[in-house]
């Protein structure tokens, strides 16, 4: 795959890196967690031949329901609050991850019309 196509697809809201899915999973339970785990088993987007990243940079296209994505966002927001209370300023920053999931949720809304 050429770099231009790869960049375009990998920056689309319905594509997530394996790293982002791995960082999301610990904060999600139940059916949304099972769906995330199944997503991680998918064949990732073909990387350009000179791509240097390892498996954590794999880009995977998601096909989740709006309900599932809303559950994931809610779980991440709850986790951010919990981590802030427990760890203070040394807490893991989930803000960027939450934003990515919110963008995917909005993308789903825009593409379901």
N, C-alpha and C positions, 0 to 999 in steps of 0.2 A: 504494500500500500504506500502511496506517496504521502509526503509530510503534510501537504495542504489538506488533503482529504482526512487524514488522521487527526489533524488539529481541529478541523471543523466538526467532525463527529465527536471527538473526545471532549469538546467544550459544550456540547449540547446538553441541556438539563437532564435528559433521560439516560445519560452515560455517567457512570461513577467509577472511580478507581477501586481496585481491590483494597487498597489502604483505607479509603473512606468507608467502605463496607465493613472492614475489620474494626475500625474505630467506632462504628455505629452499633454493631452487634451486641457488645456487652451491656448496652443501655436499653435494649429492647427485649421483650419477652413474648411468649405465646406465639400466635400465628404469624404476626409480623416478623418475628425472629426466624421462624421456620422458612418464611419466604425469602428473607435475606440470605439465609444459608443456602437455599436452592439457587439463588442468583449467583452466588460465588462459585457454583459448580459449572456455570455456563462457559462456553468457549469465549475468551475475550476477543476484542477487536484486534485484527492483525496489526502488528507494529511494523513501522518502516524498517527496512533491512539494517539501517545503521542506528536504530534505537538502542540506547545504552541502559535503560532501566530494567530492574529485575521484576519478579512476579508482583510485587506491591504496586507497580505502575501499570499493571494490566488494566485495561478499560473495558467495562462490562455494561452492555445495554440493559436497562431495567424495564420491566413491563409489570408494574405494580398498580394496584387500584388506588384511587384517591383516598379511600378509607384507610388502607394500609399505610400510605404515606403520611396521612394525618396522625395516625397512631405513632409512627416513628418520630415525627416532629415533636409530638407531645412528650414522648419518652425522653428525647434529648433535652427538651426544655426543663423537664423535671430533674434530669441528671445534672444539668448545669447548676440548678439551684442547690441541689444536694451537695455537689462537689464544692460549691462556693462556701456553703455553711461548714463543711467538714475540713476543707483544705485552705480556705481563704484565698489569698492572692497566688498561692502556688498551685491552684487547681488547673486541671487540663482545660484549655480553651475550646469549648464546643461551638462557639459562635459561628465560625466559618462553615462547619459541618451542618449546623442548623440552617444556615442561609442556603446551602446547596440543596438540602431537602425541601425547603420552602420554595425554591426556584423550580424544582421538579414538580411539586404540588401545583404551582401556578401554571406550569407548562401543560400538565394533565388537564387542568380546567380549560385552558385555551384550545387544546386539541380535541376536546370531547364535544365541541359544538358542531 
